[in-house]
Structures are given as structure tokens and as C-alpha cells.
Amino acid sequence: MPKPTEETRLQILEAAQNRFMQYGFQKTNVNEIAADCDMSPANLYRFFESKGDMGAAVIKRHIENTKRLKAQTAEMSGSAQEKLIFFCHKTIEYNFNIFSNQIHLFELMEFISKKRKELPTEHVALKQACIKEVIEVGQATGEIGMGDPEQLAMLIFQALRGFLLPHTLIPSGVPLEKLKLQSKKLIQLLFSGL
């Protein structure tokens, strides 16, 4: 009995991600991914048009994590500052746990940044949208003064960029707890000016 389509697609995606992480995106070929899935390359192409599409699907998984985190941040109780610290700390933890052991993931991100620019753009937009929602909560409760929430979100994102984007975070070699402490202090400083 053949596997359901979604299950096969996920199997291919897991095999591709494992290959990309172990050998790098450039050194991985579709034949190897197909062999890992016990299928022919032609069958694999029924699910993904190219290796680039598989790479994009791997990155989309990380974007889905940001979507879940954005929803968790919106649902949590607490002040706007607490929500932003939560979002920032969870992002740092995720990036630290995923990227510090997966150096080849940066190679995939570089490829995606050049060939599929809509994905990094979507990822940044999600993070800025979460910050904007936090600002709107803070403005509604009086914790944050008035101002254009979208403009404030963009500025706060720029200030926190080094903590929210993995390619700036991991090469620093700073331990996880220190990164979290630094980001908390920066957020407290930003809120003192809002």
C-alpha cells in the first residue's frame, strides 16, 4: 500500500534537511536524498521541483516556528515589556539550539537569501508584526506612549536584530544565558524611552 502523499513529502523533507545539515546544501544532490528515501529521483521530483524547493521547504519549517511563537506571545498575559522579552528569549533559544550545532544551515540560508528572497522577507515581517502587536498592547495599557506602532516596531526590530536573526547571533560565541540577559537589558532600556 503506497504511503499517503503528505507522509512521503515529509519523509523527503526530513532526508533533505538531514543531508543539508550534515554535508551542506551545495554538496548535497537529489540522487542522495532520493536514495535516503528509498525512491527514485523521478519520484522525488513529483513532490519537489528542485533541490532549491527542498531547501525553501526546510527554511519554511523555521518560519513556522516564528508563527507559533508570535501566536504564543499574543496569547500570553503580562506587560508589553514581558511579552517582548518572552518573544526575544524564545527566539534566541530556538536559534541557539538549532543553529549552533548546524553550521551548514547558514549555507542554506545564504542560498535562500539570494534565490528565494521572499522567505527571509516573510521571516523578518513576522518578527516585526509580533513586535508591532506588543507595542499596540503597550499603547492600549499606557505602558508605551503614542507613536506609529509600525514605525516603532521597525526601530525596535533594528535594535534587537542581533538577537532575533540567527546569522548575527551564533558566530558571536556568546553563551545562551548571556545573550538572554543582554537582550533583556536592551529591551528594558528601549522601554524606558518609550
Kinemage of the C-alpha trace (Angstrom):
@kinemage 1
@onewidth
@group {chain A} dominant
@subgroup {mainchain}
@vectorlist {calphas} color= white
{ca met a 1} P 0.000 0.000 0.000
{ca pro a 2} L 1.573 3.367 -1.000
{ca lys a 3} L 2.322 5.999 1.598
{ca pro a 4} L -0.001 8.980 1.750
{ca thr a 5} L 1.288 11.997 -0.156
{ca glu a 6} L 1.906 14.230 2.884
{ca glu a 7} L 3.793 11.488 4.708
{ca thr a 8} L 6.052 10.954 1.671
{ca arg a 9} L 6.615 14.689 1.318
{ca leu a 10} L 7.639 14.908 4.988
{ca gln a 11} L 9.955 11.924 4.591
{ca ile a 12} L 11.689 13.650 1.670
{ca leu a 13} L 11.893 16.886 3.604
{ca glu a 14} L 13.459 15.131 6.626
{ca ala a 15} L 16.004 13.391 4.401
{ca ala a 16} L 16.835 16.651 2.615
{ca gln a 17} L 17.203 18.545 5.875
{ca asn a 18} L 19.466 15.839 7.314
{ca arg a 19} L 21.663 15.924 4.203
{ca phe a 20} L 21.791 19.731 4.158
{ca met a 21} L 22.788 19.791 7.820
{ca gln a 22} L 25.395 17.057 7.538
{ca tyr a 23} L 27.028 17.872 4.199
{ca gly a 24} L 25.819 21.336 3.282
{ca phe a 25} L 23.345 22.470 0.676
{ca gln a 26} L 25.853 22.725 -2.177
{ca lys a 27} L 27.380 19.282 -1.593
{ca thr a 28} L 24.014 17.521 -1.407
{ca asn a 29} L 22.433 16.177 -4.569
{ca val a 30} L 18.935 14.997 -5.297
{ca asn a 31} L 20.069 11.418 -6.013
{ca glu a 32} L 21.386 11.109 -2.436
{ca ile a 33} L 18.152 12.450 -0.962
{ca ala a 34} L 16.142 10.051 -3.125
{ca ala a 35} L 18.335 7.117 -2.034
{ca asp a 36} L 17.827 8.067 1.613
{ca cys a 37} L 14.070 7.824 0.972
{ca asp a 38} L 14.309 4.532 -0.966
{ca met a 39} L 12.844 6.130 -4.060
{ca ser a 40} L 13.954 7.223 -7.478
{ca pro a 41} L 14.906 10.842 -8.174
{ca ala a 42} L 12.000 10.960 -10.644
{ca asn a 43} L 9.585 10.079 -7.847
{ca leu a 44} L 11.131 12.717 -5.597
{ca tyr a 45} L 10.534 15.329 -8.301
{ca arg a 46} L 6.807 14.613 -8.058
{ca phe a 47} L 6.939 16.314 -4.639
{ca phe a 48} L 9.607 18.993 -5.143
{ca glu a 49} L 10.589 20.608 -8.428
{ca ser a 50} L 14.218 21.115 -7.403
{ca lys a 51} L 16.763 20.907 -4.618
{ca gly a 52} L 16.153 24.638 -4.144
{ca asp a 53} L 12.477 23.929 -3.457
{ca met a 54} L 13.502 21.384 -0.833
{ca gly a 55} L 15.807 23.967 0.735
{ca ala a 56} L 12.997 26.512 0.738
{ca ala a 57} L 10.709 23.980 2.439
{ca val a 58} L 13.335 23.425 5.157
{ca ile a 59} L 13.534 27.178 5.773
{ca lys a 60} L 9.723 27.402 5.810
{ca arg a 61} L 9.756 24.994 8.763
{ca his a 62} L 11.783 27.549 10.704
{ca ile a 63} L 9.383 30.291 9.653
{ca glu a 64} L 6.532 28.175 11.022
{ca asn a 65} L 8.278 28.210 14.383
{ca thr a 66} L 8.228 32.022 14.316
{ca lys a 67} L 4.494 31.936 13.511
{ca arg a 68} L 3.850 29.675 16.517
{ca leu a 69} L 5.972 31.895 18.747
{ca lys a 70} L 4.140 35.012 17.530
{ca ala a 71} L 0.816 33.365 18.441
{ca gln a 72} L 2.133 32.314 21.879
{ca thr a 73} L 3.333 35.858 22.524
{ca ala a 74} L -0.062 37.295 21.585
{ca glu a 75} L -1.880 34.838 23.879
{ca met a 76} L 0.308 35.242 26.960
{ca ser a 77} L -0.628 37.548 29.788
{ca gly a 78} L 1.737 40.189 31.072
{ca ser a 79} L 3.004 43.610 30.183
{ca ala a 80} L 4.200 44.580 26.723
{ca gln a 81} L 7.767 44.521 28.008
{ca glu a 82} L 7.317 40.988 29.389
{ca lys a 83} L 5.822 39.874 26.075
{ca leu a 84} L 8.739 41.291 24.095
{ca ile a 85} L 11.267 39.705 26.442
{ca phe a 86} L 9.433 36.370 26.076
{ca phe a 87} L 9.438 36.632 22.270
{ca cys a 88} L 13.076 37.627 22.163
{ca his a 89} L 14.225 34.941 24.612
{ca lys a 90} L 12.296 32.168 22.858
{ca thr a 91} L 13.723 33.294 19.511
{ca ile a 92} L 17.246 33.320 20.925
{ca glu a 93} L 16.773 29.859 22.461
{ca tyr a 94} L 15.411 28.412 19.220
{ca asn a 95} L 18.151 29.942 17.076
{ca phe a 96} L 20.850 28.951 19.540
{ca asn a 97} L 19.633 25.329 19.769
{ca ile a 98} L 19.105 24.889 16.037
{ca phe a 99} L 21.921 26.894 14.500
{ca ser a 100} L 24.810 26.470 16.925
{ca asn a 101} L 25.032 22.768 16.050
{ca gln a 102} L 24.072 23.124 12.398
{ca ile a 103} L 26.713 25.304 10.782
{ca his a 104} L 25.673 24.101 7.304
{ca leu a 105} L 22.271 25.687 7.834
{ca phe a 106} L 23.913 29.072 7.212
{ca glu a 107} L 24.884 27.884 3.720
{ca leu a 108} L 21.243 27.042 3.033
{ca met a 109} L 20.147 30.408 4.401
{ca glu a 110} L 22.635 32.152 2.105
{ca phe a 111} L 21.230 30.299 -0.904
{ca ile a 112} L 17.646 31.126 0.088
{ca ser a 113} L 18.550 34.786 0.680
{ca lys a 114} L 19.785 35.027 -2.907
{ca lys a 115} L 17.332 32.786 -4.756
{ca arg a 116} L 14.131 32.964 -2.690
{ca lys a 117} L 14.189 36.465 -1.219
{ca glu a 118} L 10.521 36.289 -0.267
{ca leu a 119} L 11.296 33.827 2.554
{ca pro a 120} L 13.729 35.983 4.569
{ca thr a 121} L 11.432 38.944 3.899
{ca glu a 122} L 8.476 36.972 5.297
{ca his a 123} L 10.510 35.910 8.313
{ca val a 124} L 11.539 39.463 9.202
{ca ala a 125} L 7.990 40.729 8.574
{ca leu a 126} L 6.618 38.131 11.021
{ca lys a 127} L 9.017 39.249 13.723
{ca gln a 128} L 8.209 42.905 13.127
{ca ala a 129} L 4.472 42.097 13.172
{ca cys a 130} L 4.874 40.438 16.568
{ca ile a 131} L 6.728 43.476 17.906
{ca lys a 132} L 4.014 45.742 16.471
{ca glu a 133} L 1.318 43.735 18.293
{ca val a 134} L 3.304 44.044 21.528
{ca ile a 135} L 3.577 47.817 21.021
{ca glu a 136} L -0.164 48.089 20.402
{ca val a 137} L -0.831 46.225 23.652
{ca gly a 138} L 1.564 48.553 25.453
{ca gln a 139} L -0.100 51.617 23.970
{ca ala a 140} L -3.554 50.350 24.933
{ca thr a 141} L -2.462 49.866 28.563
{ca gly a 142} L -0.468 53.112 28.733
{ca glu a 143} L 2.848 51.298 29.132
{ca ile a 144} L 4.085 52.793 25.847
{ca gly a 145} L 3.482 56.347 24.697
{ca met a 146} L 1.845 57.159 21.448
{ca gly a 147} L 3.561 56.804 18.139
{ca asp a 148} L 3.139 54.856 14.941
{ca pro a 149} L 3.265 51.179 16.046
{ca glu a 150} L 4.622 50.050 12.696
{ca gln a 151} L 7.459 52.581 12.764
{ca leu a 152} L 8.254 51.742 16.396
{ca ala a 153} L 8.234 48.017 15.560
{ca met a 154} L 10.713 48.559 12.745
{ca leu a 155} L 13.033 50.564 15.010
{ca ile a 156} L 12.813 48.054 17.872
{ca phe a 157} L 13.457 45.203 15.444
{ca gln a 158} L 16.562 47.010 14.195
{ca ala a 159} L 17.754 47.457 17.784
{ca leu a 160} L 17.154 43.754 18.556
{ca arg a 161} L 18.313 42.439 15.176
{ca gly a 162} L 21.474 40.919 16.625
{ca phe a 163} L 19.332 38.801 18.947
{ca leu a 164} L 16.490 37.941 16.571
{ca leu a 165} L 18.403 36.778 13.484
{ca pro a 166} L 20.487 33.605 13.668
{ca his a 167} L 23.238 34.665 11.267
{ca thr a 168} L 24.184 37.528 13.611
{ca leu a 169} L 23.705 35.550 16.813
{ca ile a 170} L 25.615 32.304 16.518
{ca pro a 171} L 29.043 33.400 15.201
{ca ser a 172} L 29.416 35.662 18.239
{ca gly a 173} L 30.195 32.699 20.516
{ca val a 174} L 28.333 34.354 23.415
{ca pro a 175} L 26.702 31.787 25.773
{ca leu a 176} L 22.908 31.451 25.658
{ca glu a 177} L 22.238 32.843 29.128
{ca lys a 178} L 24.402 35.879 28.491
{ca leu a 179} L 22.564 36.548 25.204
{ca lys a 180} L 19.248 36.395 27.030
{ca leu a 181} L 20.475 38.743 29.750
{ca gln a 182} L 21.848 41.210 27.197
{ca ser a 183} L 18.594 41.200 25.235
{ca lys a 184} L 16.548 41.732 28.405
{ca lys a 185} L 18.667 44.731 29.373
{ca leu a 186} L 18.340 46.188 25.877
{ca ile a 187} L 14.544 45.745 25.926
{ca gln a 188} L 14.349 47.391 29.350
{ca leu a 189} L 16.420 50.285 28.018
{ca leu a 190} L 14.185 50.611 24.936
{ca phe a 191} L 11.027 50.594 27.070
{ca ser a 192} L 12.422 53.272 29.346
{ca gly a 193} L 12.484 55.522 26.273
{ca leu a 194} L 9.026 54.608 25.054
